[in-house]
Amino acid sequence: MKKNLVIAVRFTLVTTVLCGLIYPLVVTGLAQMLFPRRATGQPVEKNGALLGSRILGQEFQAPYYFHSRPSAAGTGYDPLASGGSNLGPTNSELIRRVEERVRKWRAENPGTPIPADLVMGSGSGLDPDISPGAAEFQVPMVARARGVSPEALEALVKQHIEGRQLGFLGEPRVNVLELNLALDRLYPLRGRAAR
């Protein structure tokens, strides 16, 4: 019995050091060498200031920016509280939230079908991307707020559509932060603080 206990303790110590210390250090070191930007969360900077991450969604509320998908992560877009609302399709709170978002978008762009990703949150609450349809739906709102032609913004949206990964995984998408940064670069805000 004592011999088995000693073997079990030694095995636990060895596997803890191998799997809990050496393996993570080797993988992290390789990631830092081979993919330095991806290993650090793909930060996005402007004029030396950190604006966010290419792979984490964030909130945009002003009408002169394209808006992200709704988030239920913490107080919204909180990477420490990633997750969905866990509300079922018949839950009155979820129905109220969706109806409120539908009213908001319908007032912004009447008569146009509203893409689902503008009214429904994602499972993670941190999606950095929206569908091309959701970006195109917002063009009239952003065009009015910026004083830019809708055609120019439609072209900008098309330039930022990313295809399926490896040609067959996922759906085409638009990264909201990158689209808004391009928007600021090409059509700067006058008299308002840009991101």
C-alpha positions as CSV (number, residue, x, y, z in Angstrom):
1,M,0.0,0.0,0.0
2,K,2.8,2.4,0.9
3,K,4.6,1.7,-2.3
4,N,1.5,2.4,-4.4
5,L,1.0,5.7,-2.5
6,V,4.6,6.8,-3.2
7,I,4.2,5.9,-6.9
8,A,0.9,7.8,-7.1
9,V,2.4,10.9,-5.5
10,R,5.4,10.8,-7.8
11,F,3.3,10.3,-10.9
12,T,1.1,13.3,-9.8
13,L,4.1,15.5,-9.3
14,V,5.7,14.5,-12.6
15,T,2.5,15.0,-14.7
16,T,1.7,18.3,-12.9
17,V,5.2,19.6,-13.8
18,L,5.0,18.3,-17.4
19,C,1.4,19.2,-18.2
20,G,1.0,22.3,-15.9
21,L,4.3,24.0,-16.3
22,I,6.6,22.7,-19.1
23,Y,3.9,22.1,-21.8
24,P,2.2,25.5,-21.4
25,L,5.6,27.3,-21.4
26,V,6.7,25.5,-24.6
27,V,3.4,26.2,-26.4
28,T,3.4,29.8,-25.3
29,G,7.0,30.3,-26.3
30,L,6.4,28.7,-29.7
31,A,3.3,30.8,-30.2
32,Q,5.2,34.0,-29.4
33,M,7.9,33.1,-31.8
34,L,5.8,31.9,-34.7
35,F,2.6,34.1,-34.4
36,P,3.5,37.1,-32.2
37,R,0.4,39.2,-33.0
38,R,-2.0,36.3,-32.7
39,A,-0.4,35.1,-29.4
40,T,-1.0,38.4,-27.8
41,G,-4.7,38.7,-28.7
42,Q,-4.4,40.6,-32.0
43,P,-4.4,44.1,-30.5
44,V,-5.5,47.1,-32.5
45,E,-3.7,50.4,-31.9
46,K,-4.2,53.9,-33.3
47,N,-1.6,56.6,-32.7
48,G,0.0,54.4,-30.1
49,A,-3.2,53.9,-28.1
50,L,-4.7,50.5,-27.6
51,L,-8.2,50.5,-29.1
52,G,-9.1,46.9,-28.6
53,S,-8.6,43.5,-30.1
54,R,-9.4,42.3,-33.6
55,I,-10.9,39.1,-32.1
56,L,-13.0,40.7,-29.3
57,G,-16.2,42.6,-30.0
58,Q,-16.9,46.0,-28.5
59,E,-19.8,48.3,-28.3
60,F,-20.4,51.2,-30.7
61,Q,-23.5,53.2,-30.0
62,A,-23.1,56.4,-32.0
63,P,-25.0,56.5,-35.3
64,Y,-21.8,57.5,-37.2
65,Y,-20.3,54.1,-36.5
66,F,-21.3,50.6,-37.5
67,H,-22.7,48.7,-34.6
68,S,-21.6,45.3,-33.3
69,R,-23.8,42.4,-32.5
70,P,-25.6,42.7,-29.1
71,S,-23.7,41.3,-26.1
72,A,-24.9,39.7,-22.9
73,A,-21.3,39.2,-21.6
74,G,-21.3,40.9,-18.1
75,T,-22.5,44.4,-18.7
76,G,-21.8,44.0,-22.4
77,Y,-18.6,43.0,-24.2
78,D,-16.9,42.0,-21.0
79,P,-14.1,39.5,-21.8
80,L,-14.0,38.4,-18.2
81,A,-17.7,37.4,-18.3
82,S,-18.0,35.9,-21.8
83,G,-21.2,34.1,-22.4
84,G,-24.7,34.4,-23.7
85,S,-27.8,35.4,-21.8
86,N,-28.9,31.7,-21.3
87,L,-32.5,32.9,-21.9
88,G,-34.7,30.5,-23.9
89,P,-36.7,31.4,-26.9
90,T,-39.9,31.7,-24.9
91,N,-38.4,33.8,-22.1
92,S,-40.2,37.1,-21.7
93,E,-37.0,39.0,-21.0
94,L,-35.3,37.8,-24.2
95,I,-38.5,38.6,-26.2
96,R,-38.5,42.1,-24.6
97,R,-34.8,42.7,-25.5
98,V,-35.3,41.5,-29.1
99,E,-38.4,43.6,-29.6
100,E,-36.6,46.7,-28.2
101,R,-33.8,46.1,-30.7
102,V,-36.2,45.5,-33.5
103,R,-38.0,48.8,-32.8
104,K,-34.6,50.7,-32.7
105,W,-33.4,49.3,-36.0
106,R,-36.8,49.6,-37.7
107,A,-36.9,53.4,-36.8
108,E,-33.3,53.7,-38.2
109,N,-34.1,51.9,-41.5
110,P,-37.8,51.4,-42.0
111,G,-39.2,48.9,-44.5
112,T,-35.9,46.9,-44.7
113,P,-35.7,43.4,-43.2
114,I,-33.5,43.5,-40.1
115,P,-30.6,40.9,-40.1
116,A,-30.9,38.5,-37.1
117,D,-27.4,39.3,-35.9
118,L,-28.3,42.9,-35.1
119,V,-31.1,41.8,-32.7
120,M,-29.8,38.5,-31.3
121,G,-26.8,38.1,-29.1
122,S,-24.2,35.5,-29.7
123,G,-23.2,32.6,-27.5
124,S,-19.9,34.3,-26.4
125,G,-21.2,37.9,-26.3
126,L,-17.8,38.9,-27.8
127,D,-18.2,38.4,-31.5
128,P,-16.1,40.9,-33.3
129,D,-17.8,40.3,-36.6
130,I,-21.2,40.9,-38.1
131,S,-22.7,39.5,-41.4
132,P,-22.3,41.5,-44.6
133,G,-26.1,42.0,-44.5
134,A,-25.9,43.5,-41.1
135,A,-23.2,45.9,-42.2
136,E,-25.1,46.8,-45.4
137,F,-28.3,47.4,-43.3
138,Q,-26.5,50.1,-41.3
139,V,-25.1,52.0,-44.3
140,P,-28.0,54.5,-44.5
141,M,-27.7,55.4,-40.7
142,V,-23.9,55.9,-40.9
143,A,-24.2,57.7,-44.2
144,R,-26.7,60.2,-42.8
145,A,-24.6,60.7,-39.6
146,R,-21.3,61.2,-41.4
147,G,-22.6,63.1,-44.5
148,V,-21.2,60.5,-46.8
149,S,-22.9,58.9,-49.8
150,P,-24.4,55.5,-49.2
151,E,-22.6,54.2,-52.3
152,A,-19.2,55.1,-50.8
153,L,-20.0,53.3,-47.6
154,E,-21.4,50.2,-49.5
155,A,-18.1,50.0,-51.3
156,L,-16.2,50.3,-48.0
157,V,-18.3,47.5,-46.5
158,K,-17.6,45.3,-49.6
159,Q,-13.8,45.9,-49.1
160,H,-14.0,44.6,-45.6
161,I,-16.0,41.4,-46.2
162,E,-13.8,38.4,-45.2
163,G,-14.7,35.1,-46.8
164,R,-15.0,31.7,-45.3
165,Q,-12.0,30.4,-43.5
166,L,-10.1,27.9,-45.7
167,G,-12.8,28.5,-48.3
168,F,-15.4,26.4,-46.5
169,L,-15.5,27.1,-42.8
170,G,-18.0,29.6,-41.3
171,E,-19.8,32.4,-43.1
172,P,-18.6,35.6,-44.8
173,R,-18.2,38.3,-42.2
174,V,-17.2,41.9,-41.5
175,N,-14.9,42.9,-38.6
176,V,-16.7,45.9,-37.0
177,L,-13.7,47.5,-35.3
178,E,-11.6,47.4,-38.5
179,L,-14.5,48.8,-40.6
180,N,-15.0,51.6,-38.1
181,L,-11.3,52.4,-38.2
182,A,-11.3,52.5,-42.0
183,L,-14.4,54.8,-41.7
184,D,-12.5,57.2,-39.5
185,R,-9.5,57.1,-41.8
186,L,-11.4,57.8,-45.0
187,Y,-14.3,60.0,-43.7
188,P,-13.0,61.6,-40.5
189,L,-15.5,63.1,-38.0
190,R,-15.6,66.8,-37.8
191,G,-16.2,68.2,-34.3
192,R,-16.6,64.8,-32.7
193,A,-14.1,62.6,-31.0
194,A,-13.2,59.6,-33.2
195,R,-12.0,56.3,-31.8
